[in-house]
Amino acid sequence: MRTNRITTSAAWYLSFLMGQASVLLGFMLAIGWMLAFALILPKGNGWATSPHATLPIEPPLIGLALGAVGLWLARWSREPIARYAVAGLIFNAIPLALVLLLAVLQMWLA
C-alpha cells in the first residue's frame, strides 16, 4: 500500500502543534480559573450572586476546538500522536466545567 509521506508528515506536525496548543491553553486555564473560582465563589455577602462574577466560556471552547482539530488530524498520521490532543481536551474540560458550575450556582442562588 502506497501512502503519501508528505501528507502523513504534515498531519503529524499539525496534530502535534494543535495538541500542544490545546494542552498549554487548557493547563493555563485550569490552574488560573481554579484560583479565580476559589476567589469568586465565596463573595462577601453571598455566594457568587453578583452579575459581574462570571468567567467567560469562550477560552475553554477554543481549547476544546484546538484539541478536536488535533485529534482529527492525528487520524491521518500513522504514528501515535493523539495523546497530546486528548490531554488538551481533558485540560480544557476542567475550566468549562467550572464555568458551567458557576453559571448554575448563579441561577440557583439568584
Backbone as JSON Lines, residues from 0, in Angstrom:
{"i":0,"aa":"M","n":[0.83,-1.17,0.0],"ca":[0.0,0.0,0.0],"c":[0.88,1.24,0.0]}
{"i":1,"aa":"R","n":[0.63,2.12,-0.94],"ca":[1.41,3.35,-1.02],"c":[0.73,4.45,-0.22]}
{"i":2,"aa":"T","n":[1.52,5.14,0.53],"ca":[0.99,6.28,1.28],"c":[1.8,7.51,0.91]}
{"i":3,"aa":"N","n":[1.19,8.62,0.98],"ca":[1.85,9.88,0.7],"c":[2.55,10.34,1.97]}
{"i":4,"aa":"R","n":[3.87,10.3,1.96],"ca":[4.64,10.65,3.16],"c":[4.52,12.12,3.51]}
{"i":5,"aa":"I","n":[4.32,12.97,2.52],"ca":[4.2,14.4,2.81],"c":[2.91,14.67,3.57]}
{"i":6,"aa":"T","n":[1.83,14.03,3.17],"ca":[0.55,14.23,3.85],"c":[0.6,13.71,5.28]}
{"i":7,"aa":"T","n":[1.13,12.51,5.48],"ca":[1.19,11.96,6.84],"c":[2.15,12.75,7.71]}
{"i":8,"aa":"S","n":[3.25,13.23,7.15],"ca":[4.19,14.02,7.92],"c":[3.59,15.37,8.3]}
{"i":9,"aa":"A","n":[2.9,16.01,7.35],"ca":[2.25,17.28,7.65],"c":[1.13,17.09,8.67]}
{"i":10,"aa":"A","n":[0.38,16.0,8.56],"ca":[-0.68,15.72,9.53],"c":[-0.08,15.5,10.92]}
{"i":11,"aa":"W","n":[1.07,14.82,10.99],"ca":[1.72,14.61,12.28],"c":[2.13,15.93,12.91]}
{"i":12,"aa":"Y","n":[2.77,16.8,12.13],"ca":[3.23,18.08,12.66],"c":[2.06,18.97,13.08]}
{"i":13,"aa":"L","n":[1.03,19.04,12.26],"ca":[-0.13,19.86,12.6],"c":[-0.88,19.3,13.8]}
{"i":14,"aa":"S","n":[-1.0,17.99,13.89],"ca":[-1.64,17.37,15.04],"c":[-0.84,17.64,16.31]}
{"i":15,"aa":"F","n":[0.47,17.54,16.22],"ca":[1.33,17.83,17.37],"c":[1.19,19.28,17.79]}
{"i":16,"aa":"L","n":[1.17,20.2,16.82],"ca":[1.04,21.62,17.11],"c":[-0.31,21.94,17.76]}
{"i":17,"aa":"M","n":[-1.38,21.42,17.18],"ca":[-2.71,21.68,17.73],"c":[-2.87,21.04,19.12]}
{"i":18,"aa":"G","n":[-2.35,19.84,19.29],"ca":[-2.42,19.17,20.59],"c":[-1.65,19.92,21.66]}
{"i":19,"aa":"Q","n":[-0.44,20.37,21.32],"ca":[0.35,21.13,22.3],"c":[-0.3,22.46,22.63]}
{"i":20,"aa":"A","n":[-0.85,23.15,21.64],"ca":[-1.54,24.42,21.9],"c":[-2.75,24.19,22.8]}
{"i":21,"aa":"S","n":[-3.47,23.11,22.57],"ca":[-4.62,22.79,23.4],"c":[-4.21,22.45,24.83]}
{"i":22,"aa":"V","n":[-3.14,21.7,24.98],"ca":[-2.65,21.35,26.32],"c":[-2.21,22.6,27.07]}
{"i":23,"aa":"L","n":[-1.44,23.45,26.42],"ca":[-0.95,24.65,27.11],"c":[-2.09,25.59,27.48]}
{"i":24,"aa":"L","n":[-3.02,25.8,26.57],"ca":[-4.16,26.66,26.88],"c":[-5.02,26.05,27.98]}
{"i":25,"aa":"G","n":[-5.26,24.76,27.9],"ca":[-6.08,24.09,28.92],"c":[-5.43,24.08,30.28]}
{"i":26,"aa":"F","n":[-4.12,23.85,30.34],"ca":[-3.42,23.85,31.62],"c":[-3.43,25.24,32.24]}
{"i":27,"aa":"M","n":[-3.19,26.26,31.42],"ca":[-3.2,27.64,31.91],"c":[-4.6,28.01,32.42]}
{"i":28,"aa":"L","n":[-5.63,27.66,31.67],"ca":[-6.99,27.97,32.1],"c":[-7.39,27.18,33.33]}
{"i":29,"aa":"A","n":[-7.01,25.92,33.39],"ca":[-7.38,25.1,34.54],"c":[-6.78,25.64,35.82]}
{"i":30,"aa":"I","n":[-5.51,25.97,35.8],"ca":[-4.85,26.5,37.0],"c":[-5.39,27.88,37.35]}
{"i":31,"aa":"G","n":[-5.45,28.76,36.36],"ca":[-5.91,30.12,36.62],"c":[-7.35,30.2,37.05]}
{"i":32,"aa":"W","n":[-8.2,29.42,36.43],"ca":[-9.63,29.51,36.74],"c":[-9.98,28.77,38.02]}
{"i":33,"aa":"M","n":[-9.17,27.79,38.42],"ca":[-9.4,27.18,39.73],"c":[-9.15,28.21,40.83]}
{"i":34,"aa":"L","n":[-8.1,29.01,40.67],"ca":[-7.84,30.07,41.65],"c":[-8.91,31.15,41.57]}
{"i":35,"aa":"A","n":[-9.31,31.54,40.36],"ca":[-10.35,32.55,40.21],"c":[-11.69,32.04,40.75]}
{"i":36,"aa":"F","n":[-11.97,30.76,40.54],"ca":[-13.2,30.17,41.04],"c":[-13.22,30.19,42.56]}
{"i":37,"aa":"A","n":[-12.07,29.94,43.17],"ca":[-11.98,29.97,44.63],"c":[-12.15,31.39,45.16]}
{"i":38,"aa":"L","n":[-11.78,32.39,44.4],"ca":[-11.94,33.77,44.83],"c":[-13.34,34.32,44.52]}
{"i":39,"aa":"I","n":[-13.94,33.89,43.42],"ca":[-15.25,34.4,43.03],"c":[-16.36,33.76,43.85]}
{"i":40,"aa":"L","n":[-16.26,32.47,44.09],"ca":[-17.38,31.75,44.69],"c":[-17.78,32.29,46.06]}
{"i":41,"aa":"P","n":[-16.89,32.35,47.06],"ca":[-17.34,32.88,48.35],"c":[-17.25,34.4,48.39]}
{"i":42,"aa":"K","n":[-18.15,35.09,47.73],"ca":[-18.16,36.54,47.63],"c":[-18.81,37.11,48.88]}
{"i":43,"aa":"G","n":[-18.11,37.83,49.7],"ca":[-18.55,38.52,50.91],"c":[-19.94,38.24,51.44]}
{"i":44,"aa":"N","n":[-20.96,38.87,50.89],"ca":[-22.3,38.74,51.44],"c":[-23.11,37.59,50.83]}
{"i":45,"aa":"G","n":[-22.65,36.99,49.79],"ca":[-23.4,35.89,49.18],"c":[-22.46,34.97,48.43]}
{"i":46,"aa":"W","n":[-23.02,33.97,47.79],"ca":[-22.21,33.01,47.04],"c":[-22.33,33.29,45.56]}
{"i":47,"aa":"A","n":[-21.44,34.09,45.03],"ca":[-21.35,34.37,43.59],"c":[-22.67,34.89,43.03]}
{"i":48,"aa":"T","n":[-23.31,35.8,43.76],"ca":[-24.6,36.32,43.3],"c":[-24.44,37.62,42.52]}
{"i":49,"aa":"S","n":[-23.25,38.15,42.48],"ca":[-23.02,39.38,41.73],"c":[-23.11,39.1,40.23]}
{"i":50,"aa":"P","n":[-23.7,40.01,39.45],"ca":[-23.79,39.75,38.0],"c":[-22.44,39.82,37.3]}
{"i":51,"aa":"H","n":[-21.45,40.44,37.95],"ca":[-20.13,40.56,37.34],"c":[-19.19,39.4,37.71]}
{"i":52,"aa":"A","n":[-19.64,38.5,38.55],"ca":[-18.81,37.39,38.99],"c":[-18.99,36.2,38.05]}
{"i":53,"aa":"T","n":[-18.56,36.37,36.81],"ca":[-18.66,35.29,35.84],"c":[-17.31,35.05,35.18]}
{"i":54,"aa":"L","n":[-17.14,33.89,34.65],"ca":[-15.96,33.55,33.87],"c":[-16.41,33.36,32.42]}
{"i":55,"aa":"P","n":[-15.64,33.83,31.45],"ca":[-16.06,33.67,30.06],"c":[-16.0,32.21,29.62]}
{"i":56,"aa":"I","n":[-16.9,31.83,28.75],"ca":[-16.98,30.44,28.3],"c":[-16.16,30.2,27.03]}
{"i":57,"aa":"E","n":[-15.77,31.27,26.34],"ca":[-15.1,31.11,25.05],"c":[-13.7,30.48,25.12]}
{"i":58,"aa":"P","n":[-12.81,30.85,26.08],"ca":[-11.47,30.25,26.07],"c":[-11.45,28.73,26.19]}
{"i":59,"aa":"P","n":[-12.24,28.09,27.08],"ca":[-12.22,26.63,27.07],"c":[-12.78,26.03,25.78]}
{"i":60,"aa":"L","n":[-13.75,26.73,25.17],"ca":[-14.28,26.22,23.9],"c":[-13.24,26.31,22.79]}
{"i":61,"aa":"I","n":[-12.43,27.36,22.8],"ca":[-11.34,27.47,21.82],"c":[-10.33,26.35,22.04]}
{"i":62,"aa":"G","n":[-9.98,26.08,23.29],"ca":[-9.06,24.99,23.59],"c":[-9.62,23.64,23.2]}
{"i":63,"aa":"L","n":[-10.92,23.44,23.43],"ca":[-11.55,22.18,23.01],"c":[-11.53,22.04,21.49]}
{"i":64,"aa":"A","n":[-11.73,23.16,20.79],"ca":[-11.69,23.12,19.32],"c":[-10.28,22.78,18.83]}
{"i":65,"aa":"L","n":[-9.26,23.38,19.45],"ca":[-7.87,23.05,19.07],"c":[-7.57,21.57,19.32]}
{"i":66,"aa":"G","n":[-8.02,21.04,20.45],"ca":[-7.8,19.63,20.74],"c":[-8.55,18.72,19.78]}
{"i":67,"aa":"A","n":[-9.77,19.12,19.41],"ca":[-10.55,18.31,18.47],"c":[-9.91,18.3,17.09]}
{"i":68,"aa":"V","n":[-9.39,19.45,16.66],"ca":[-8.7,19.5,15.36],"c":[-7.43,18.66,15.4]}
{"i":69,"aa":"G","n":[-6.7,18.74,16.52],"ca":[-5.51,17.9,16.68],"c":[-5.83,16.42,16.66]}
{"i":70,"aa":"L","n":[-6.93,16.06,17.3],"ca":[-7.35,14.65,17.3],"c":[-7.8,14.21,15.92]}
{"i":71,"aa":"W","n":[-8.48,15.09,15.2],"ca":[-8.92,14.79,13.84],"c":[-7.73,14.63,12.91]}
{"i":72,"aa":"L","n":[-6.71,15.49,13.05],"ca":[-5.53,15.38,12.2],"c":[-4.66,14.18,12.56]}
{"i":73,"aa":"A","n":[-4.74,13.72,13.8],"ca":[-3.95,12.56,14.21],"c":[-4.41,11.29,13.52]}
{"i":74,"aa":"R","n":[-5.61,11.28,13.02],"ca":[-6.1,10.1,12.29],"c":[-5.35,9.91,10.98]}
{"i":75,"aa":"W","n":[-4.92,11.01,10.35],"ca":[-4.19,10.89,9.09],"c":[-2.74,10.5,9.3]}
{"i":76,"aa":"S","n":[-2.22,10.77,10.46],"ca":[-0.86,10.39,10.78],"c":[-0.83,8.92,11.17]}
{"i":77,"aa":"R","n":[0.2,8.24,10.8],"ca":[0.3,6.81,11.11],"c":[1.05,6.56,12.42]}
{"i":78,"aa":"E","n":[1.3,7.6,13.19],"ca":[2.05,7.47,14.43],"c":[1.16,7.87,15.61]}
{"i":79,"aa":"P","n":[1.46,7.37,16.81],"ca":[0.62,7.68,17.97],"c":[0.87,9.09,18.5]}
{"i":80,"aa":"I","n":[0.2,10.06,17.94],"ca":[0.38,11.44,18.33],"c":[-0.87,12.01,19.0]}
{"i":81,"aa":"A","n":[-1.95,11.24,19.06],"ca":[-3.23,11.74,19.56],"c":[-3.23,12.0,21.06]}
{"i":82,"aa":"R","n":[-2.24,11.52,21.78],"ca":[-2.25,11.68,23.25],"c":[-2.2,13.14,23.67]}
{"i":83,"aa":"Y","n":[-1.54,14.0,22.9],"ca":[-1.49,15.42,23.24],"c":[-2.85,16.07,23.06]}
{"i":84,"aa":"A","n":[-3.53,15.72,22.01],"ca":[-4.86,16.28,21.77],"c":[-5.85,15.81,22.84]}
{"i":85,"aa":"V","n":[-5.75,14.56,23.25],"ca":[-6.64,14.04,24.29],"c":[-6.35,14.73,25.62]}
{"i":86,"aa":"A","n":[-5.08,14.94,25.94],"ca":[-4.73,15.66,27.17],"c":[-5.25,17.1,27.12]}
{"i":87,"aa":"G","n":[-5.19,17.73,25.95],"ca":[-5.72,19.08,25.8],"c":[-7.22,19.12,25.98]}
{"i":88,"aa":"L","n":[-7.92,18.1,25.48],"ca":[-9.36,18.02,25.67],"c":[-9.71,17.88,27.15]}
{"i":89,"aa":"I","n":[-8.94,17.08,27.86],"ca":[-9.19,16.89,29.3],"c":[-8.91,18.16,30.07]}
{"i":90,"aa":"F","n":[-7.77,18.81,29.78],"ca":[-7.42,20.04,30.49],"c":[-8.4,21.17,30.2]}
{"i":91,"aa":"N","n":[-8.99,21.21,29.02],"ca":[-9.96,22.26,28.7],"c":[-11.35,21.93,29.21]}
{"i":92,"aa":"A","n":[-11.62,20.67,29.52],"ca":[-12.91,20.32,30.07],"c":[-13.04,20.78,31.52]}
{"i":93,"aa":"I","n":[-11.93,20.9,32.24],"ca":[-11.97,21.33,33.64],"c":[-12.46,22.77,33.77]}
{"i":94,"aa":"P","n":[-11.87,23.76,33.04],"ca":[-12.4,25.12,33.16],"c":[-13.82,25.26,32.61]}
{"i":95,"aa":"L","n":[-14.16,24.47,31.6],"ca":[-15.53,24.52,31.08],"c":[-16.52,24.04,32.14]}
{"i":96,"aa":"A","n":[-16.15,23.01,32.89],"ca":[-17.0,22.54,33.98],"c":[-17.12,23.6,35.08]}
{"i":97,"aa":"L","n":[-16.03,24.32,35.37],"ca":[-16.1,25.39,36.36],"c":[-17.01,26.53,35.91]}
{"i":98,"aa":"V","n":[-16.95,26.89,34.64],"ca":[-17.83,27.94,34.12],"c":[-19.28,27.53,34.22]}
{"i":99,"aa":"L","n":[-19.57,26.3,33.82],"ca":[-20.95,25.83,33.87],"c":[-21.44,25.7,35.31]}
{"i":100,"aa":"L","n":[-20.57,25.27,36.23],"ca":[-20.94,25.17,37.63],"c":[-21.22,26.55,38.21]}
{"i":101,"aa":"L","n":[-20.4,27.53,37.87],"ca":[-20.63,28.9,38.33],"c":[-21.93,29.47,37.78]}
{"i":102,"aa":"A","n":[-22.23,29.19,36.52],"ca":[-23.48,29.66,35.93],"c":[-24.69,29.01,36.61]}
{"i":103,"aa":"V","n":[-24.6,27.73,36.91],"ca":[-25.7,27.03,37.59],"c":[-25.88,27.57,39.01]}
{"i":104,"aa":"L","n":[-24.76,27.81,39.7],"ca":[-24.85,28.38,41.05],"c":[-25.46,29.77,41.03]}
{"i":105,"aa":"Q","n":[-25.12,30.57,40.04],"ca":[-25.71,31.91,39.96],"c":[-27.2,31.86,39.67]}
{"i":106,"aa":"M","n":[-27.63,30.95,38.82],"ca":[-29.06,30.83,38.54],"c":[-29.82,30.29,39.76]}
{"i":107,"aa":"W","n":[-29.19,29.37,40.48],"ca":[-29.83,28.74,41.62],"c":[-29.92,29.69,42.82]}
{"i":108,"aa":"L","n":[-28.87,30.48,43.04],"ca":[-28.83,31.35,44.21],"c":[-29.38,32.75,43.97]}
{"i":109,"aa":"A","n":[-29.57,33.12,42.74],"ca":[-30.06,34.48,42.46],"c":[-31.55,34.61,42.6]}
